[in-house]
Amino acid sequence: MKEHFNAGLNSLIISIKAGSKDSYKKWTGKDVYSDIFQSITNLFDYRGGATITIAANIENETTAIINSL
């Protein structure tokens, strides 16, 4: 992603199917929720002024991890 930011990327939208580790695994069958949020955190650390928007499809779930970014 660094190449994209360096080339002038100024906006990025990330869509997530769930708001918790359990619901993500339920929807996708994969136990990679923590890895995804670590990657998003890395993007925020490097974004170089670009706007990053996170859209989550959440029903009756906590949004604390999203709000912590």
Buried (B, 14 or more C-beta within 10 A) or exposed (E): EEEEBEEEBEEBEEEBEBBBBEBBBEEEEEEEBEEBBEEBEEBEEEBEEBEEEBEBEBEEBEEEBBEEE
